[in-house]
């Protein structure tokens, strides 16, 4: 491997700042492993930190790993790819100054870096470094990201279709600005406005049991399950479930019913009636502190609003009309990855796999499903799109490893599993029409599995299948 004069050398958009050997990771399969740090900058205050691992016995493949939440740090869980012969790379998305509290208002460049620019720059720079060190570019490149990393995954497929040959987008927050508005809506309606939890843990558990009973009576899931496969029955699902609760839980107060109706319906512009985002998934009540109560803190903790408005931001005074519109006009193009034109990615031979959790409150499956259907409508139908893009809804899964349903795929590391699946699809033609999922008990509970099962990809839409209503107004979806 060639490391001559690499520190300080510029590669495409990045400059190498450090190199070190990670002997603790090395084994016979990968040989020596080197970690290379490089920085990207797109002018102004743009500053993006990146880390790359290159094994001596490289398998000719690059894996890009997305970053979650507000990013700002570089993880280490993805180091396992280098141990198995892959070159791996991750970006902090340019938000370290915000995460560390070094700035109170985000500079303009940060929104573009975080939203879409950093992962592309990371990728082309990593490929250039590989050519310099190994003398060749990757034979294949793959990307895995979940949550905010899932948004990055879809952004790459939409904006830079030749960067990767296979992409996995897990629970993506691709409708980003509308999504963070939904979180503020849920926080406020479930107690943030009044300063105390409106539902709470005990009542959340009872509502969740009612949700399981409600959907099972409509044929959802398997008889032995204590969770739902697909918590939706039609456009009247929310009012019908609320009527069911009135019978099953007559002790619910007017305030509690109004809160439930608001969050299950989702954020609405109070002046125009425009839908901002989909509602909270019925059945996900036990997977968020907004319902359980510990998430109803003194102030709303999501940082994006204070980084936009400054330290004077008051979450209780946020106007879902004027204040949302101000953010939408300023940030919508950077915080969203909604384009339905994946023709470039398809022409490149790329394969895209997206998964959602049916009980995920921090990445509602309804918005992902709507994105998938919009792509299908724009690109020739679900059968044609299914040749390169598949969507899976995982029963009972929360945002990470929580939820009564499936909390993992076939091993303890989702990224490793999914890269193996997308690689087999792209390189060997092994089409993933099903995913094996499982619920694994924690070590504290004695380990072992509650269940394992195969989940099919979504193959129907509209009246023939899961006719889910629009989650976001067409105007808001124009930010791509």
C-alpha positions in Angstrom: 0.0 0.0 0.0 1.3 3.4 -0.9 1.2 6.0 1.9 3.9 8.3 0.5 3.4 12.0 1.4 -0.3 11.3 2.0 -0.8 13.6 5.0 -1.7 17.0 3.8 -2.5 15.7 0.3 -5.7 16.8 -1.3 -8.0 14.3 -2.9 -11.0 15.7 -4.8 -12.9 17.6 -2.1 -10.9 16.4 0.9 -7.5 16.8 2.6 -5.9 14.0 4.6 -5.0 15.0 8.1 -3.8 11.8 9.8 -3.1 8.2 9.3 -2.7 5.4 12.0 -2.5 1.7 12.2 -5.3 -0.1 14.2 -3.5 -3.2 15.3 -6.3 -4.2 17.7 -8.6 -4.9 14.8 -6.3 -6.9 12.6 -6.7 -10.6 11.8 -5.6 -13.1 9.1 -8.6 -12.3 7.0 -7.9 -8.6 6.6 -4.2 -8.2 7.4 -3.1 -4.8 8.6 -5.7 -2.0 8.9 -5.1 1.7 8.5 -7.3 4.5 9.6 -7.2 7.7 7.5 -8.8 10.9 8.6 -9.7 13.6 6.1 -11.5 16.9 6.2 -13.9 18.3 3.6 -14.8 22.0 3.2 -17.1 23.7 0.8 -16.2 27.3 1.7 -17.3 29.6 4.5 -17.5 27.8 7.8 -18.0 24.4 6.2 -15.9 21.8 8.0 -16.6 18.1 7.7 -14.7 15.4 9.5 -14.4 11.9 8.0 -12.7 8.6 8.9 -11.8 5.8 6.5 -10.5 2.3 7.2 -8.5 0.4 4.6 -7.4 -3.2 5.2 -4.2 -4.6 3.7 -6.2 -7.6 2.2 -8.9 -5.5 0.6 -11.8 -7.3 -1.1 -12.2 -4.5 -3.6 -15.4 -3.1 -2.1 -16.1 0.2 -0.4 -18.8 0.5 2.3 -20.1 4.0 3.2 -21.9 4.2 6.6 -24.5 6.9 7.3 -24.6 8.9 10.5 -27.7 9.3 12.7 -29.4 12.0 14.6 -27.7 15.4 14.3 -24.4 13.5 13.7 -21.3 15.5 14.7 -19.3 12.5 15.8 -17.7 9.5 14.1 -18.7 6.0 15.3 -16.7 2.8 15.5 -19.3 0.1 15.1 -18.7 0.0 11.4 -15.1 -0.9 11.9 -16.2 -4.5 11.6 -16.3 -4.1 7.8 -12.5 -3.5 7.7 -12.1 -6.6 9.8 -13.9 -8.5 7.0 -11.9 -7.0 4.1 -14.0 -4.0 3.2 -12.8 -0.4 3.0 -15.2 1.6 5.1 -15.9 5.3 5.5 -18.1 7.6 7.6 -18.7 11.4 7.8 -19.7 13.5 10.8 -21.9 15.5 8.2 -20.3 18.8 9.3 -22.2 19.3 12.5 -19.5 18.8 15.1 -19.5 22.5 16.1 -23.3 22.4 16.6 -23.1 19.1 18.6 -20.3 20.4 20.8 -22.2 23.6 21.6 -19.5 25.7 19.9 -22.2 27.6 17.9 -25.7 28.7 18.9 -27.0 29.4 15.4 -26.0 27.1 12.5 -24.1 28.7 9.7 -25.6 28.5 6.2 -23.1 25.9 4.9 -23.9 23.4 7.7 -27.5 22.8 6.4 -26.2 21.8 3.0 -23.4 19.7 4.4 -25.7 17.9 6.8 -28.5 17.5 4.3 -26.7 16.0 1.3 -23.3 17.4 0.5 -21.1 15.7 3.1 -21.9 12.0 2.1 -21.2 12.6 -1.6 -17.9 14.4 -0.8 -17.0 11.7 1.6 -17.6 9.0 -1.1 -15.7 10.5 -4.0 -12.8 11.4 -1.8 -12.6 7.9 -0.3 -12.6 6.4 -3.8 -9.7 8.8 -4.8 -7.8 7.8 -1.7 -8.2 4.1 -2.5 -6.9 4.6 -6.0 -3.8 6.4 -4.5 -3.2 3.8 -1.8 -4.3 0.6 -3.5 -3.8 1.5 -7.1 -7.4 0.8 -8.1 -10.9 2.0 -7.5 -13.6 -0.1 -5.8 -15.2 -2.9 -7.9 -18.4 -2.2 -6.1 -19.5 0.4 -3.6 -22.3 0.0 -1.0 -24.0 2.3 1.5 -25.9 1.7 4.7 -27.7 4.3 6.7 -30.6 4.4 9.1 -32.8 7.3 10.4 -30.8 10.5 9.4 -28.4 8.0 7.7 -31.4 6.7 5.8 -32.1 10.2 4.5 -28.5 10.3 3.3 -29.0 7.0 1.6 -31.9 8.2 -0.4 -30.2 11.5 -1.1 -27.3 9.6 -2.7 -29.7 7.5 -4.9 -31.5 10.6 -6.0 -28.7 13.2 -6.3 -25.6 11.1 -7.0 -26.8 7.8 -8.6 -23.3 6.7 -9.7 -21.7 6.9 -6.2 -23.0 3.5 -5.1 -24.0 0.2 -6.6 -26.2 -0.8 -3.7 -27.9 1.3 -1.1 -29.8 0.4 2.1 -32.1 3.1 3.5 -33.3 2.2 7.0 -36.2 4.1 8.5 -35.2 7.2 6.5 -36.1 10.7 7.7 -36.0 11.8 4.1 -38.9 14.2 4.5 -36.7 15.8 7.0 -38.2 19.2 7.8 -41.7 17.9 8.0 -40.5 15.0 10.1 -38.8 17.2 12.8 -42.1 19.3 12.8 -44.0 16.1 13.5 -41.7 15.4 16.5 -42.4 18.9 18.0 -46.1 18.4 17.4 -46.1 15.1 19.3 -44.1 16.6 22.1 -46.4 19.5 22.5 -49.7 17.6 22.2 -48.6 14.9 24.6 -47.6 17.3 27.4 -45.0 19.8 26.3 -47.6 22.7 26.3 -49.0 22.0 29.7 -45.7 20.9 31.4 -46.6 17.4 32.4 -47.2 14.0 30.6 -50.8 13.7 29.4 -50.7 9.9 28.8 -48.0 8.2 30.9 -46.6 4.7 31.1 -49.5 2.8 32.7 -52.1 4.2 30.3 -49.7 3.8 27.3 -49.5 0.1 28.0 -53.3 -0.2 28.1 -53.7 1.8 24.9 -51.2 -0.4 23.2 -53.1 -3.5 24.3 -56.2 -2.0 22.8 -54.4 -1.3 19.6 -53.3 -4.9 19.3 -56.9 -6.1 19.9 -58.3 -3.5 17.5 -56.1 -4.6 14.6 -56.3 -8.3 15.3 -60.0 -8.1 15.1 -59.4 -6.8 11.5 -57.2 -9.7 10.6 -53.8 -8.1 11.3 -50.7 -10.2 12.2 -50.4 -13.7 13.6 -52.7 -14.9 16.5 -49.8 -15.3 19.0 -48.3 -11.9 18.4 -48.6 -9.0 20.9 -47.9 -6.4 18.2 -49.1 -5.5 14.7 -47.8 -6.2 11.2 -49.4 -3.3 9.5 -51.4 -0.9 11.8 -53.7 0.6 9.1 -57.2 -0.5 7.9 -58.4 2.5 5.8 -58.9 6.2 5.8 -61.1 6.0 8.9 -58.5 4.1 10.9 -57.9 6.9 13.4 -61.5 7.8 14.2 -62.5 4.2 14.4 -59.7 3.4 16.8 -60.6 6.4 19.0 -64.2 5.2 19.1 -62.9 1.8 20.1 -60.8 3.4 22.9 -63.9 5.2 24.2 -65.5 1.9 24.8 -62.5 0.0 26.1 -61.1 2.9 28.2 -64.0 5.1 29.2 -61.9 6.7 32.0 -59.9 8.6 29.4 -60.4 12.3 29.8 -61.3 14.8 27.1 -57.8 16.2 27.3 -56.3 12.8 26.7 -58.6 12.0 23.8 -57.8 15.3 22.1 -54.1 14.6 22.5 -54.5 11.1 21.0 -56.5 12.4 18.1 -53.9 15.1 17.4 -50.9 12.8 17.4 -52.5 9.9 15.5 -53.7 12.4 12.9 -50.4 14.3 12.6 -49.4 17.9 12.3 -51.7 20.2 10.4 -51.3 23.8 9.4 -53.9 25.5 11.6 -54.7 28.2 9.1 -54.7 26.4 5.7 -55.5 22.8 6.8 -52.4 21.7 4.9 -51.0 18.3 6.1 -47.4 18.8 7.2 -46.6 15.1 8.0 -48.3 11.8 8.7 -49.5 10.8 12.2 -48.0 8.8 15.0 -48.3 5.0 14.2 -51.0 3.4 16.3 -49.2 0.6 18.2 -45.9 2.5 18.8 -47.0 4.0 22.2 -44.4 2.1 24.2 -41.5 3.1 22.0 -41.3 6.8 22.8 -41.0 9.0 25.9 -43.6 11.4 24.6 -46.3 8.8 25.4 -44.5 7.2 28.4 -43.8 10.6 30.0 -40.0 10.7 30.4 -39.7 12.5 27.0 -41.9 15.4 28.3 -39.0 17.5 29.6 -38.9 21.2 30.5 -38.0 22.2 26.9 -38.1 20.4 23.6 -34.7 18.7 23.2 -34.3 18.4 19.4 -31.6 20.9 18.4 -32.6 21.9 14.9 -35.0 24.6 16.0 -32.6 26.4 18.3 -29.9 26.1 15.6 -32.2 27.9 13.2 -33.9 30.4 15.5 -31.2 30.8 18.1 -31.2 30.3 21.9 -34.4 32.5 22.2 -36.5 29.8 20.6 -39.6 28.9 22.6 -41.0 25.6 21.6 -44.4 26.4 23.2 -44.8 29.4 20.9 -43.8 27.7 17.6 -46.5 28.5 15.0 -47.2 25.5 12.8 -48.2 28.0 10.1 -45.8 31.0 9.9 -42.8 29.6 11.8 -42.9 26.3 9.9 -43.2 28.3 6.6 -40.1 30.3 7.5 -38.1 27.1 8.1 -39.5 25.4 5.1 -38.5 28.2 2.7 -35.0 28.4 4.2 -34.1 24.8 4.7 -36.5 22.6 2.8 -34.2 21.9 -0.1 -31.4 20.8 2.2 -33.4 18.8 4.8 -35.4 16.7 2.3 -34.7 13.9 -0.1 -38.1 13.4 -1.8 -37.3 13.1 -5.5 -39.1 10.2 -7.2 -36.7 10.2 -10.1 -34.4 7.3 -9.6 -33.8 6.7 -13.3 -30.1 7.5 -13.0 -29.6 5.0 -10.2 -31.6 2.4 -12.1 -29.5 3.0 -15.2 -26.4 2.6 -13.2 -27.5 -0.9 -12.2 -28.0 0.1 -8.6 -30.1 -1.8 -6.1 -32.0 0.0 -3.4 -33.5 -1.6 -0.3 -35.6 0.4 2.2 -37.0 -0.8 5.5 -39.4 0.6 8.1 -40.6 -0.4 11.5 -44.4 -0.8 11.9 -44.1 0.5 15.5 -41.5 3.2 14.9 -42.5 6.6 16.3 -39.3 8.2 15.1 -39.6 7.2 11.5 -43.3 6.5 10.8 -43.6 3.8 8.1 -46.5 5.7 6.5 -44.2 8.4 5.1 -41.7 5.8 3.8 -44.5 3.8 2.2 -45.8 6.9 0.5 -42.4 7.7 -0.9 -42.2 4.2 -2.3 -45.6 4.4 -3.9 -44.8 7.8 -5.4 -41.6 6.3 -7.0 -43.7 3.4 -8.3 -46.3 5.8 -9.8 -43.5 7.9 -11.4 -41.4 5.1 -12.8 -43.8 2.6 -14.4 -45.5 0.7 -11.6 -44.6 -1.4 -8.6 -43.5 -4.5 -10.6 -41.0 -2.5 -12.7 -39.7 -0.5 -9.7 -39.4 -3.7 -7.7 -36.7 -4.9 -10.1 -34.3 -2.4 -8.5 -36.0 -0.9 -5.4 -37.8 -2.9 -2.6 -39.5 -1.8 0.6 -40.0 -3.9 3.7 -42.2 -3.0 6.7 -40.9 -4.9 9.7 -43.7 -6.0 12.1 -43.7 -4.5 15.6 -40.2 -2.9 15.1 -39.4 0.3 16.9 -36.7 2.8 15.7 -33.7 0.8 16.7 -33.8 -2.5 18.7 -36.9 -1.6 20.7 -40.5 -2.8 20.2 -42.4 -6.0 21.0 -41.9 -7.2 17.4 -38.8 -7.8 15.4 -35.8 -6.0 16.9 -33.1 -7.3 14.5 -32.4 -9.1 11.3 -30.4 -12.4 11.2 -27.5 -11.4 13.5 -26.9 -8.7 16.1 -25.6 -6.2 13.6 -28.2 -4.8 11.1 -25.6 -3.0 8.9 -23.6 -6.2 8.4 -26.7 -8.2 7.5 -28.1 -5.6 5.1 -24.8 -5.0 3.3 -24.5 -8.8 2.7 -28.1 -8.8 1.3 -27.6 -5.8 -1.0 -24.3 -7.1 -2.2 -25.8 -10.6 -3.1 -28.6 -8.8 -5.0 -26.2 -6.5 -6.9 -23.4 -9.0 -7.7 -25.1 -12.4 -7.8 -28.7 -11.6 -8.7 -30.1 -13.0 -5.5 -33.3 -10.9 -5.3 -34.4 -10.2 -1.7 -38.1 -10.9 -1.9 -38.2 -11.6 1.8 -36.1 -10.6 4.8 -35.5 -12.8 7.8 -36.2 -10.9 11.0 -36.3 -11.9 14.7 -36.9 -10.7 18.2 -33.9 -11.6 20.3 -34.2 -11.4 24.1 -31.6 -9.4 25.9 -28.9 -11.1 27.9 -30.6 -9.9 31.1 -33.7 -11.9 29.9 -31.6 -15.0 29.3 -31.0 -14.5 25.6 -32.6 -16.7 22.9 -35.3 -15.8 20.5 -38.9 -14.9 20.9 -39.4 -15.6 17.3 -37.9 -15.7 13.8 -39.8 -15.2 10.6 -39.7 -14.1 7.0 -41.2 -10.7 6.0 -42.2 -10.1 2.4 -41.4 -7.0 0.4 -44.3 -4.6 -0.4 -45.7 -5.8 -3.7 -49.1 -4.1 -4.0 -50.4 -0.6 -3.9 -53.6 1.3 -4.2 -57.0 -0.5 -4.0 -55.2 -3.8 -4.6 -53.1 -3.6 -1.5 -52.2 -1.1 1.2 -54.0 2.0 0.1 -52.4 4.5 2.5 -53.5 8.1 2.4 -51.2 11.0 1.5 -48.9 11.9 4.4 -47.6 15.3 3.3 -49.1 18.0 1.1 -47.8 18.0 -2.5 -46.4 21.5 -2.0 -44.1 20.3 0.8 -42.9 17.4 -1.3 -41.5 19.7 -4.0 -38.4 20.1 -1.9 -36.2 17.3 -3.3 
